[in-house]
Amino acid sequence: MKTKFYTVLDDLKDEGAMDLPPHACRIHSPASVVKCLVCSKWFCTSRGNTSASHIVNHLVRAKHKEVILHAESPLGETTPECYNCGGKNVFMLGFIPAKSDAVVVLLCRQPCAAAKDMSWNASLWAPLIDDRSFLSWLVQDPEQTEGMPTDCTHNFAADFVCKYTTFDRMQLAMKTFAIDVNGYIYYKLLGHELEPQVLRTQMPKCFSAPGLPELNGPPGTGKTVTSASIVYHLPKMNPGQVLVCASSNVAVDQLTEKIHATGLKVVRLTAKSREALDSGVAFLTLHQQVANNTTHVELLQQLIYKTLIRQCEKEILGAADVICCTCVGAGDPRLNKLKFRTVLIDEATQAAEPECMIPLVLGCKQVVLVGDHQQQLGPVIMNKKAARAGLTQSLFERLVVLGNRHIRLQVQYRMHPLSI
């Protein structure tokens, strides 16, 4: 029985409403589609609403096992099959990097991969299907290859798809906040009147104000430089790593650059979707440091395995003095097992309060909020109902309204005095 999707496609073709290519599965790129040899239907590697890619989901449900790549794909019209026995069951197939050539050998898991042969190492065997999708070097990720069609001018629909990552991380942070946050910070953020806590630590002589709970000042007064100076001294004053966050990637990159100039070991954690983008601190990003890690040269000479990648990421993150990311990026699963005693949030007046909660639930006992004064841009809340409910007020602003003392930078370094 055909699914609703196929029914719609057939209706459109019958009516001549649109001229779909033979490999139409919402994806038009030949590099991202695969044909099932049993039913002769094309499927892409996107996931849509399924946990597996469309092609893997079809193969599992239909109990089919053989596929062929598109003739215009980078590998051509190729049928994956075992080099030794010719088997075409993609669920049994895997690859092994050849020792002599810059190629891979496709082999069945059993018994071919275990056969003794001097041209490959059986311990390096890895499956062609990982995380319920074909490997990207075999069938490319459509999100990276497929753009918006420009030749279709009528009889089409555009869907706005919500990405729930930010919402899910904020919601999880709010739930965690109620059960797993330092007592003083918990009651302070809720607005309770508490006796001031004395920090039992040796302050640097260059700081005139102890504690530095918050910094406040107009643009150009040196907040970023001051923040970097604070971060430089925090690891020396308190044991453990420092987590530095901001609401935007631009702000995080600027802070990362300044902190790196102090000589601290800095790691810039970016979202997976932004790893391909270039920036001035690309050499400090986690994925770039993994690629340059000399302790895993063997990993780079072969095809990269996820287990070794995670191990290398864990080592780099563990060795860092400071980890920089966006507030939402602090909810990255790679930081789940890390605890940060001290957290600094830059551009805190531009971040919504639930957004600030994400880094604060990672073991924080001391938080430094840095931001522009209240006349500058605040959190951008598109939903009018949410804005009226109070989300336009940042955590920084709410703490100031509650009477918490803040430090304001007065000297203007960027603009001429007559222009302000």
N, C-alpha and C positions, 0 to 999 in steps of 0.2 A: 504494500500500500504506500503510495507516494506521500511524502510529508507536505505540509502546507507550502514550504519554500519551493519545492519542485513544481507544485501545482501552479503557483504564481508565475514561475518562469515559463512553464508551458503555455499558460494563458497569454502571456505577453508575446511569446514567439508566434502563437497562432494568430494573434491580432495584428502582428507586424508593428507593435508599438515601439520595439527597440531591437536593434540588431546585436544580440549578445554573441561573444566569441564562444567557441566550443568548450573553452575551459572556464566558463563563467560560474564562479561560486563566490560572488561578491568581489572577487579578486581577479584583476585582468593581467597581472604580471606573470609571464611564463615561468619565471624563476621561483614562484611561490605556489605553484599548483602541481598536483600529482594525479595520475590517472590510475584507477583501479582496473587491473587487467581482467578481472572476472566479470564485472558489470559494465565496463567501458565508460564509467562516469568520472568526471574531473572534480577534485576537491582541493581546497586550499589548506594552508597550515595555520590560518587564524583560528581563534578559539570561539569567538562570539559569546554565546551564553552557555557553552559547554566547558567542562573541566579539561577536556582533551582537544587537540586540534581537530578540524573537521575531517581530515583524511583518516586519522587514527580512530576517531569516533566511529566513522563509517566501517572501517575494517573490523573493529571489534564487534559492532552490532551485526554486521552482515557475515561475520566469520570468514572474511576474505583475507588473503595473505600476500598477494603479489601486486606490485605497482610498477609504473613506468613514468619517467620524468618527461617533461615537455620537450619537444624538438628544439625549441628556441631558448631553453634554459642554459645556464653556463656549462652544464655537463652534457648537454644534448639529449637525444632520445635514448636514455639509458635505463635498462632494467637492472636493479640491484640484485646480484646473485653471488653465491659463494664461489670464491676463486678455486677452491679445491673440488667440490662436489657439484657445483652448479645449482644448488638449492636456492629458491627465491622467496622463502618465507621471511618477510621483513622483521617479524618478531623474534626470529632466531638469528638474524644476521647482525654482525658487528664489524668493527674494523680494527686493524693493527697497523701502526706506522712501520713501514719497511725500513730496515737499517741502512741499506745501500742507496736508496733513492728517496727523493722528496715526494713519495706517494704513499697511499694507504692500501692495504689489502683487505678485501671483504671476505669474511669467513663466518661459517656457522659457529654458534657457541659450542656445540658438541656434535660430532667428535673432531671436526676439522681444526678448530682453534687450539685444541689441546695436542694436536699432532706435532711431533718433533720436527722442526725444520730450522735450518740455520739462518734463514732470511728474515725471520721475525721472532718477536718475543711474546709468547702466549699470555704472559702476565699483564700485557698492555692492552688486551682486548677490551673493547667498550662497545655497547649496543648502538645501533643506528637510531633507535627511538629512545629519547630521554625526556622525562617529565611529560610523557604522553604526546610528544611531538617529534618529528624528524629533526635531526641535527641541522643547524643553520647552514653548514657548508654543503649539505646535500640538497636541502630545500630551504630557500631563504625565508626569513621572517617577513610577512607581508607588511607589517607596520613600518619596516625600514625600506621597503622597495616600492610600495604602492602609494601613489599620490591621488589626488582628486582628479577624476577624468575631466579633460577640457574639451573633448570632442562631442560630448553629449549636452545638448542645449534644451531638450524638452523631454517630457514623459519620464522624469526622474524625481526622486525624493531625497532630501537630506535629513538625516536623523542626528539630533544632538544627544550624545551619550555621556552620561555623568560618570566621572571617575571618582570612586568613593574612598580612595586611599587617604586623602586629607581628613575627610569626615570620620572615617573609621578610627584613625589614629587619635584625633581629638576626643572622640567619644570614649575610647579605651583609656586615655589619659585622665579624663574626668572620673571614670569609675575607679581607676587605680588611686587617684588622689584621695579618695575617701577612706582608703584602707592601708595605704603603704607610702606615707609621706611623713617626713620629720615633723614632730608634734608642734614645735614653735612655728615653723613655716606654715603648717596647716592652719593653725588658728590665726596667724597674722594675715594670711591671704583671705580668710573669711571675715576679717574686719574686727576681730576681738581685741580688746585692750589688754596688752601684756606688758610685763616689766621688761625693759631693755636687757638684752643678753650681752654679757661681756665676752668678747672674743679673746680666748687664752692663746695668744700667738704673738710673736715678735714682729712688730711692724717695721718695714724699711724706713730708714731715716729720711728718704726723699719724699715720703708721704706726710702731709701735714694733718690730714683728717683720718682718724682711725676707722676701720671697718669698710668705708666706701660702699655703702649699701646701694646707692643709686647715683647716677651722674645725669645732669640736666643742663641743656644749653642750646642756644640757637645754632643753625648751620654755620660751619666754619670756625667753631670755637675749639676744635681739637678733640672731639669725643672719641674718634676712632683711634687716634694716637694714644690718648689717655687709657682707652680700653685695652689696647695692646700692652701698655706699661703695666696695668693691673694684672693682666693675664701672665705677664712675665714673672711677676713676684708671687702669684698665688701658688704655683707648685713648690716654691721654696718655703712658703709659710705653712702650707697644709699638705699633708701626704696625699697622694693619689692624683689622678688625671683631672684635667679641667675640660669641661664641655662648653664650647663657644657657639652660640646660635644667633641667628637673625631671621627676620621674616622674609628676606629676599636673597636670591643667590648672589646678586651684585654686592650686597652688603657683606655677605659671608666671604666672598673672594677678597674684598678689600681688607677685611680683618685678618684673613689668612696670610695675606702678603705682609702686613705689618708685623704680625706675630712671628712669622718666619724670619724676619729681619733681626729679631732679638736673639736668635740662635736656638730657640726651643725646637724640639722635634714636633712638627705639626703634620697632621693628616687631614686633608679636605675630603670629607665623605659626600659624594654626590649621588643622586638618584640614578638607577640603572638607565633610565631613559635619557639622561644628560651626559652619559659617559663619552659619547661620540662628539660632543661639543667642545670646542677649543676655548681656552681661557688663559689669563696671565698666570694662573697658579696651577696649570695642568700637571706640572711635575710634582706637585704636592698631593694630588688626588690619590685616593686609595687604589683605584684600578691601575693607575700609571705606576705607582710604587710596587704593586704586585708584579707588573710586567718587567720592572727593572730590578727586582729582587735577585741578587746573585746567589742566594742560598737555594734557589729553585731553578737553576739554569737548565737542569734536565727536563723540568716541566715545560720550559719555553721551547726547547728543541723538539719536543713532541707535541701532540695535540693536547690542548688544555683540558684537564679533568676538573670537575666541579669540587670534588673532595679536596684536592690539593689547593685549589683557589681559595676555598674557605679556610684552610689551614694557614695559608700565607696571609690572608686578610686578617685573621685572628692575631698572628704574630706582629704584624705591622701596627694594628690598632692597640695591642697591648704594650708595645714599646713607645708609643707616642706620649709626649707630655701634654699635648693639647689636641683635641679633635674638634674640627669646625664643620658645621652643617647648618641647614635651615632648621627652623623650629619643627616643621613637619618632618624633615629628614631625621630628626632625633628619634623618631619612631621606627626607623629602619631596623629590620630584624637582626642585622649584624651588630647592633648595639644592645640587644636585649639582655645579654649576660654581663654587661659592663655597668659599673656603678660610679657615678660622678659626685664627689662630695661638694664640688664647687661648680656652679653654672653661671655663665655670663650671657645675657641676651642683649644684643645690640638692636637698634631701631625698635625698641620695645614699645614705643608709642604708636607704631604702625601695625603691630600684630594684635589680632583678636585674642581675648583672654584665654579661650580654650586652646588656641594655638600655642600660647606660652606654657600651658600646662604640660605639653608633651615632654619637653626636656626636664621639667621640674619633678617628674615622677621617677627619675632614674637614680634615686638615692641622694638627691640634693639636700645638703644641710646649710649651704650658704649660697645666696643668689645675688647677682649684681645686675641691675637693670639700667640700660643706657638708652637715651632717646632724646628727640627734640622736645622743646617745650610745647605746652598744650595748644599753641596757636598754629602748629604745623599739621601736616596731613596725619589723620588718624587711621584706624582700621577701615578698609574698604569692604562694606557689607552690602551686597546686592539685593538681598531679600529685605523688603521694607518691614515686614512683621518682625524679623529677627533684629533689625536695626532699632525698631521701637522698643523691643524687649531689653535693650541695653548692650548689645554686642558691639556697638560703635565706640564704647568706652573701653580703652585698653586697660590692662592690669596695672601698668605704670600710672596712668591717670587716676585710677580708682584708689591706689595706695596714697597718692598725693592728696586727694580729696579727703581721705580718712585721717590726714594729719601727719603722715610719716615724713620725717625730715629728709630733704633731698639736697644734693650739692649741685649748684648751678655754675657752669663755666661762663666766665664773663669776657675774657679777652678774645677779640675777633682776629683770626689769622688769615682768612680767605678773602674777605670783601673789604672794599674801602669804607671807612667809617661813615662817609657821607651817603652811602648807598643803603644803609640799614636804619 
